[in-house]
Each structure stands twice: as C-alpha cells, then as structure tokens.
Amino acid sequence: MIKKYSLNLLLIFTLLVPVITFGMQPENLQDFETGGVQDYQEEGFQNYEEAYAKAIVLSVVEEELDRDLGAGIIENYQRVMIEITSGEFKGKTPIIENNYISSPGFEMHVSEGDRILLTVLYDQEGFQTAHIVDFVRDRYIFILGFIFLALMVAIGRIKGVKSVISLVVTFLVIYKVMIPQIFNGYNPVLISVISSVIIALLTFLIISGFSKKMVAAFLGTTAGLIIAALLAMIVSNAANLTGFGSEEAKMLYYFPQFSDANLKGVLLAGIILGALGAVMDVCMSIASSIEEVSAAGEEKSFKALFTSGMNVGNDIMGTMTNTLVLAYTGASLPLLLLLMANDLSFLQVMNFEMLADEIIRALVGTIGLVIAIPITAVISSVLLRKKA
C-alpha cells in the first residue's frame, strides 16, 4: 500500500513540476496582482507613483449629497478621514475627498467603519493623496473559502483533502500557465486543450491514483474535450462568431496581444474549459461503476460491463447536462432579462451574438459530455473486463 501511494505521488510530482516551472518563468508570467506599482501621470499629479492599499473609514468630516450639475447629472461629495491598513503607508490617517455620481454601479458612498480599497499616490517625499476605488470584499471571500475547505475535509476526510489538493493544482495550472500563455499571444484553443488535459490527468492521479479506472476516465475525458474543441471551432466559423459578444472581450480588443482571431480563440477556450468539470465527473463515475461491477463477479464480459457503464452514464447524463445548461443560464441571466425587457422577437434573440455565444457554449459542452459517455464505457470495459 505504501509503495503504491509513493508511486502515485512520484507520478504527480513528476508531471506537476515542469508544468508549474514553465508557467512561472519570467517570460511566461504576467503581473495580475492588484497591488502593483504604476506610474501615475495626470494634470496636477505629475510623476507620482500609484499603489493599492486597504483602509478603514474613521469618520465622515464633510458631506454634500445630490449636487445637481445639470444635464441630469447628480454629483455627491465627501471628505473622509481614513486609516490605511496595508502597504507601505499602513497606519497613516489622512483626510481624502470622495466624489461620485448618483448612478447604479458608480456610487461609492462610504460611512464610518466601512473597509475600502484605495489607490495611493506618492513620490519621493512620501504619501500625497489617495482615491477610493471600491469596497474591500476579500475577507468575506476568505471566510467562505475557509468554510468550504473545512467542510471538504470534515465530510470527505482523506478524499476531501485530495479534492482540495486537486483544486489547488487546477488553480495553479489556470493561473500560472494557461492565462499567461494566452495573454502572451499563444493559440487560446490549443493552450486551453493542453491545460484541460493536464488538469484532468493530475486531478485523476490525485483523487484515484494510477489505475485502469484512472486511465479509462482520463482517456474518455480527453476524447470528449477534443471533440468539443473541434465542434466549437467548426460551429464558431460557420455561425460567424467574432468573439466580441461580451463587454469584457471588447475591452480586451484594445490590448495589443489580442487580435480578432485571438478573441475568437478566447471564446472557444472558455467553451472548452467550461465543459471540463462536468466531463471529468461523468467519465470518472462511469469508470468507477464499471470497476465495481467487474470486481463483484468472477467473470464479466465486455458486453455486460459496457451495458452497466451505459446505464450509469444515461442516469448521470440528464443531471449533468442540466448542470451545464443551468450554469450558463445563471451566468447569462442579466442578459436574458435585458432581451426580454426590449421585447425582442425570437428571430432577433436567436441571432444576437451575445446570446448565441452562450447557447453554443452550453450545447457544445453538453455534446462533448454526452459523447464522452460511450467512449469511457468502451475503454473501461476493455481495460477492466475479467477473462476466463
């Protein structure tokens, strides 16, 4: 048993080290941290540097709300005393101005005790001023993350620990390898497929170790993803998808790394990555069920194992396809409400690129999932059947 676990750990370590090492090379890394230092040049603030920091509002010194500037623009003004709680100027308690307009999404009205995110402007002489950027939300994300990890370990025990490790590995591959490589101009579709295959392989190794079941689940997942990728490329070209279906994509266009082809590739990469989790789940469930059936009897034919695997796959298929469709629908709910508010016809809705992207995303992912079921069942039956 110890020897088996040692071999699994060695395999995982051997595969993981080159992946993370490649992703962390200086030329492959991009600075995605919010606390980076930048040059800040604006009228009145020449040659200042900018850094992000957290702060807490100690008091509202002055406040003038609902100032009518004309043309329907309402401005609000505050002078607040804050205490900077992170960064180089931690402990400093300046009084800063906070101007914002009365518009949903742009209102930054603060009160005593609010925790806020600042952009701090400074030079060689030290702190100069700061602007309120947003509210601090990371502490609540960390609390939820801690609850999630605690439940995973408490309920899943050793399996839960393995699941947490696999989640960390997934995050590292996406954040340190996939995103930097796409940002550096590499083909997004190719990078997403390679990253997805690496994630699937490492996850299966961590969760189940190296076994026939793991091999079957991995091969089924890989086949499903490749088919989904090919289908996504064919349909996106036939449907003339541009990759500009979202506001984020339009913003990316102004970065020199992203041409029209790359933005379409980013759309396809999102389709592939979005289907990965569901396909992995289905493939592992089928391979596990066939392994259990094979181990229960003295001899099981290929047909018997395949039928068992397909029965399990058919049961899972309905719930997992719903999972994918509902996930994409939930993410697109504001868009769906916007389309309904404008009372668009069915013809307009079905040909509107923003919605077409989501429909194609859901359908391609679901097709990849469905195709992976018989492929995994066949591979598992071949590898796990008992011969007389």
CORCOR-V90334 format. One record per residue. N is the residue number from 0. SS is DSSP state (@ for helix, = for strand, . for the rest). PHI is phi in whole degrees, -180 to 180 (NA if undefined). Layout:
# CORCOR-V90334
n->N ss->SS phi->PHI
n->N ss->SS phi->PHI
This chain:
# CORCOR-V90334
n->0 ss->. phi->NA
n->1 ss->@ phi->-63
n->2 ss->@ phi->-63
n->3 ss->@ phi->-64
n->4 ss->@ phi->-64
n->5 ss->@ phi->-64
n->6 ss->@ phi->-65
n->7 ss->@ phi->-63
n->8 ss->@ phi->-63
n->9 ss->@ phi->-64
n->10 ss->@ phi->-64
n->11 ss->@ phi->-62
n->12 ss->@ phi->-63
n->13 ss->@ phi->-64
n->14 ss->@ phi->-79
n->15 ss->@ phi->-76
n->16 ss->@ phi->-58
n->17 ss->@ phi->-65
n->18 ss->@ phi->-64
n->19 ss->@ phi->-70
n->20 ss->@ phi->-63
n->21 ss->@ phi->-63
n->22 ss->@ phi->-68
n->23 ss->. phi->-97
n->24 ss->. phi->-65
n->25 ss->@ phi->-53
n->26 ss->@ phi->-75
n->27 ss->@ phi->-103
n->28 ss->. phi->-99
n->29 ss->. phi->-124
n->30 ss->. phi->-85
n->31 ss->. phi->-102
n->32 ss->. phi->-75
n->33 ss->. phi->-82
n->34 ss->. phi->-98
n->35 ss->. phi->-68
n->36 ss->. phi->-96
n->37 ss->= phi->-133
n->38 ss->= phi->-76
n->39 ss->= phi->-125
n->40 ss->. phi->-124
n->41 ss->. phi->-148
n->42 ss->. phi->-57
n->43 ss->. phi->93
n->44 ss->. phi->-134
n->45 ss->. phi->-69
n->46 ss->. phi->61
n->47 ss->= phi->-89
n->48 ss->= phi->-105
n->49 ss->= phi->-124
n->50 ss->= phi->-142
n->51 ss->= phi->-95
n->52 ss->= phi->-155
n->53 ss->= phi->-93
n->54 ss->= phi->-155
n->55 ss->= phi->-126
n->56 ss->= phi->-79
n->57 ss->= phi->-84
n->58 ss->= phi->-166
n->59 ss->= phi->-97
n->60 ss->= phi->-76
n->61 ss->= phi->-150
n->62 ss->= phi->-153
n->63 ss->= phi->-137
n->64 ss->= phi->-106
n->65 ss->= phi->58
n->66 ss->= phi->-82
n->67 ss->= phi->-81
n->68 ss->= phi->-95
n->69 ss->= phi->90
n->70 ss->. phi->59
n->71 ss->. phi->78
n->72 ss->= phi->-97
n->73 ss->= phi->-112
n->74 ss->= phi->-108
n->75 ss->= phi->-124
n->76 ss->= phi->-130
n->77 ss->= phi->-139
n->78 ss->= phi->-118
n->79 ss->= phi->-128
n->80 ss->= phi->-94
n->81 ss->= phi->-125
n->82 ss->= phi->-121
n->83 ss->= phi->-73
n->84 ss->. phi->-112
n->85 ss->. phi->-153
n->86 ss->. phi->85
n->87 ss->. phi->-63
n->88 ss->. phi->-105
n->89 ss->. phi->-56
n->90 ss->. phi->96
n->91 ss->. phi->-74
n->92 ss->. phi->-125
n->93 ss->. phi->-82
n->94 ss->= phi->-105
n->95 ss->= phi->-125
n->96 ss->= phi->-97
n->97 ss->= phi->-135
n->98 ss->= phi->-110
n->99 ss->= phi->-154
n->100 ss->= phi->-97
n->101 ss->. phi->-83
n->102 ss->. phi->-155
n->103 ss->. phi->-55
n->104 ss->. phi->95
n->105 ss->. phi->-118
n->106 ss->. phi->-77
n->107 ss->. phi->-127
n->108 ss->. phi->-73
n->109 ss->. phi->-113
n->110 ss->. phi->-131
n->111 ss->. phi->-58
n->112 ss->. phi->96
n->113 ss->. phi->-66
n->114 ss->= phi->-99
n->115 ss->= phi->-129
n->116 ss->= phi->-107
n->117 ss->= phi->-116
n->118 ss->= phi->-106
n->119 ss->= phi->-98
n->120 ss->= phi->-103
n->121 ss->= phi->-149
n->122 ss->= phi->-139
n->123 ss->. phi->-63
n->124 ss->. phi->-83
n->125 ss->= phi->114
n->126 ss->= phi->-60
n->127 ss->= phi->-116
n->128 ss->= phi->-162
n->129 ss->= phi->-151
n->130 ss->= phi->-124
n->131 ss->= phi->-79
n->132 ss->= phi->-101
n->133 ss->= phi->-167
n->134 ss->= phi->-86
n->135 ss->. phi->-80
n->136 ss->. phi->-123
n->137 ss->@ phi->-64
n->138 ss->@ phi->-63
n->139 ss->@ phi->-75
n->140 ss->@ phi->-65
n->141 ss->@ phi->-65
n->142 ss->@ phi->-63
n->143 ss->@ phi->-62
n->144 ss->@ phi->-62
n->145 ss->@ phi->-65
n->146 ss->@ phi->-60
n->147 ss->@ phi->-60
n->148 ss->@ phi->-65
n->149 ss->@ phi->-63
n->150 ss->@ phi->-67
n->151 ss->@ phi->-59
n->152 ss->@ phi->-74
n->153 ss->@ phi->-67
n->154 ss->@ phi->-88
n->155 ss->@ phi->-88
n->156 ss->. phi->54
n->157 ss->@ phi->-66
n->158 ss->@ phi->-66
n->159 ss->@ phi->-65
n->160 ss->@ phi->-61
n->161 ss->@ phi->-63
n->162 ss->@ phi->-64
n->163 ss->@ phi->-64
n->164 ss->@ phi->-61
n->165 ss->@ phi->-64
n->166 ss->@ phi->-66
n->167 ss->@ phi->-63
n->168 ss->@ phi->-62
n->169 ss->@ phi->-59
n->170 ss->@ phi->-60
n->171 ss->@ phi->-64
n->172 ss->@ phi->-64
n->173 ss->@ phi->-70
n->174 ss->@ phi->-80
n->175 ss->@ phi->-101
n->176 ss->@ phi->-120
n->177 ss->@ phi->-64
n->178 ss->@ phi->-62
n->179 ss->@ phi->-60
n->180 ss->@ phi->-69
n->181 ss->@ phi->-64
n->182 ss->@ phi->-65
n->183 ss->. phi->-81
n->184 ss->. phi->101
n->185 ss->. phi->-72
n->186 ss->. phi->-59
n->187 ss->@ phi->-62
n->188 ss->@ phi->-66
n->189 ss->@ phi->-63
n->190 ss->@ phi->-64
n->191 ss->@ phi->-68
n->192 ss->@ phi->-66
n->193 ss->@ phi->-61
n->194 ss->@ phi->-62
n->195 ss->@ phi->-65
n->196 ss->@ phi->-64
n->197 ss->@ phi->-63
n->198 ss->@ phi->-61
n->199 ss->@ phi->-62
n->200 ss->@ phi->-62
n->201 ss->@ phi->-66
n->202 ss->@ phi->-64
n->203 ss->@ phi->-65
n->204 ss->@ phi->-64
n->205 ss->@ phi->-67
n->206 ss->@ phi->-74
n->207 ss->@ phi->-117
n->208 ss->. phi->76
n->209 ss->. phi->-82
n->210 ss->. phi->-158
n->211 ss->@ phi->-64
n->212 ss->@ phi->-61
n->213 ss->@ phi->-64
n->214 ss->@ phi->-63
n->215 ss->@ phi->-64
n->216 ss->@ phi->-64
n->217 ss->@ phi->-66
n->218 ss->@ phi->-66
n->219 ss->@ phi->-64
n->220 ss->@ phi->-63
n->221 ss->@ phi->-60
n->222 ss->@ phi->-63
n->223 ss->@ phi->-61
n->224 ss->@ phi->-68
n->225 ss->@ phi->-63
n->226 ss->@ phi->-64
n->227 ss->@ phi->-62
n->228 ss->@ phi->-65
n->229 ss->@ phi->-63
n->230 ss->@ phi->-64
n->231 ss->@ phi->-62
n->232 ss->@ phi->-66
n->233 ss->@ phi->-65
n->234 ss->@ phi->-68
n->235 ss->@ phi->-64
n->236 ss->@ phi->-71
n->237 ss->@ phi->-67
n->238 ss->. phi->-88
n->239 ss->. phi->57
n->240 ss->. phi->-72
n->241 ss->. phi->-100
n->242 ss->. phi->90
n->243 ss->. phi->-100
n->244 ss->. phi->-76
n->245 ss->. phi->-128
n->246 ss->@ phi->-65
n->247 ss->@ phi->-64
n->248 ss->@ phi->-64
n->249 ss->@ phi->-64
n->250 ss->@ phi->-68
n->251 ss->@ phi->-64
n->252 ss->. phi->-57
n->253 ss->. phi->-83
n->254 ss->. phi->-90
n->255 ss->. phi->-62
n->256 ss->. phi->-72
n->257 ss->. phi->-114
n->258 ss->. phi->-94
n->259 ss->@ phi->-59
n->260 ss->@ phi->-63
n->261 ss->@ phi->-66
n->262 ss->@ phi->-68
n->263 ss->@ phi->-65
n->264 ss->@ phi->-64
n->265 ss->@ phi->-63
n->266 ss->@ phi->-60
n->267 ss->@ phi->-66
n->268 ss->@ phi->-62
n->269 ss->@ phi->-65
n->270 ss->@ phi->-62
n->271 ss->@ phi->-66
n->272 ss->@ phi->-66
n->273 ss->@ phi->-65
n->274 ss->@ phi->-86
n->275 ss->@ phi->-58
n->276 ss->@ phi->-60
n->277 ss->@ phi->-65
n->278 ss->@ phi->-64
n->279 ss->@ phi->-59
n->280 ss->@ phi->-61
n->281 ss->@ phi->-64
n->282 ss->@ phi->-64
n->283 ss->@ phi->-67
n->284 ss->@ phi->-63
n->285 ss->@ phi->-66
n->286 ss->@ phi->-62
n->287 ss->@ phi->-66
n->288 ss->@ phi->-66
n->289 ss->@ phi->-67
n->290 ss->@ phi->-62
n->291 ss->@ phi->-65
n->292 ss->@ phi->-64
n->293 ss->@ phi->-64
n->294 ss->@ phi->-78
n->295 ss->@ phi->-78
n->296 ss->. phi->-120
n->297 ss->. phi->-74
n->298 ss->. phi->-149
n->299 ss->. phi->-130
n->300 ss->. phi->-78
n->301 ss->@ phi->-59
n->302 ss->@ phi->-63
n->303 ss->@ phi->-65
n->304 ss->@ phi->-67
n->305 ss->@ phi->-63
n->306 ss->@ phi->-62
n->307 ss->@ phi->-62
n->308 ss->@ phi->-63
n->309 ss->@ phi->-68
n->310 ss->@ phi->-62
n->311 ss->@ phi->-65
n->312 ss->@ phi->-61
n->313 ss->@ phi->-66
n->314 ss->@ phi->-67
n->315 ss->@ phi->-74
n->316 ss->@ phi->-55
n->317 ss->@ phi->-62
n->318 ss->@ phi->-71
n->319 ss->@ phi->-73
n->320 ss->@ phi->-66
n->321 ss->@ phi->-62
n->322 ss->@ phi->-59
n->323 ss->@ phi->-65
n->324 ss->@ phi->-63
n->325 ss->@ phi->-67
n->326 ss->@ phi->-63
n->327 ss->@ phi->-70
n->328 ss->@ phi->-65
n->329 ss->@ phi->-61
n->330 ss->@ phi->-68
n->331 ss->. phi->-102
n->332 ss->@ phi->-58
n->333 ss->@ phi->-59
n->334 ss->@ phi->-65
n->335 ss->@ phi->-63
n->336 ss->@ phi->-65
n->337 ss->@ phi->-65
n->338 ss->@ phi->-64
n->339 ss->@ phi->-68
n->340 ss->@ phi->-64
n->341 ss->. phi->-88
n->342 ss->. phi->52
n->343 ss->. phi->-79
n->344 ss->. phi->-76
n->345 ss->@ phi->-59
n->346 ss->@ phi->-62
n->347 ss->@ phi->-67
n->348 ss->@ phi->-62
n->349 ss->@ phi->-69
n->350 ss->@ phi->-109
n->351 ss->. phi->-79
n->352 ss->@ phi->-61
n->353 ss->@ phi->-59
n->354 ss->@ phi->-81
n->355 ss->@ phi->-60
n->356 ss->@ phi->-56
n->357 ss->@ phi->-70
n->358 ss->@ phi->-64
n->359 ss->@ phi->-64
n->360 ss->@ phi->-59
n->361 ss->@ phi->-67
n->362 ss->@ phi->-69
n->363 ss->@ phi->-65
n->364 ss->@ phi->-61
n->365 ss->@ phi->-68
n->366 ss->@ phi->-63
n->367 ss->@ phi->-60
n->368 ss->@ phi->-65
n->369 ss->@ phi->-64
n->370 ss->@ phi->-66
n->371 ss->@ phi->-67
n->372 ss->@ phi->-64
n->373 ss->@ phi->-65
n->374 ss->@ phi->-63
n->375 ss->@ phi->-66
n->376 ss->@ phi->-62
n->377 ss->@ phi->-65
n->378 ss->@ phi->-63
n->379 ss->@ phi->-64
n->380 ss->@ phi->-65
n->381 ss->@ phi->-67
n->382 ss->@ phi->-77
n->383 ss->@ phi->-107
n->384 ss->. phi->-69
n->385 ss->. phi->-101
n->386 ss->. phi->-98
n->387 ss->. phi->-69
